[in-house]
């Protein structure tokens, strides 16, 4: 029973079932080396996701860094396949 567990003494009933609170309680019980390893792995995962998202955000024909594409004149077909059409 959860009430007999000395690790749950002083905790609200909600905290005994909340995954966040349970995870924090387990984290306090683990060895510091394991926590450090998990933090490093999490940081690497976030960096990989960031690089993936930045790569997807760049257009395929992007110019070299520091160089800008020339802007199309107003009314001309833009390089993105759109054309301005005046209505009315």
FENGI-V675562 format. One record per helix or strand. SS is the DSSP state (H for helix, E for strand). FROM is the first residue (numbers start at 1). LEN is the number of residues. If there is no record, write none. Layout:
ss->[SS SS]
from->[FROM FROM]
len->[LEN LEN]
This chain:
ss->[H H H H H]
from->[2 6 14 19 32]
len->[3 3 3 11 26]
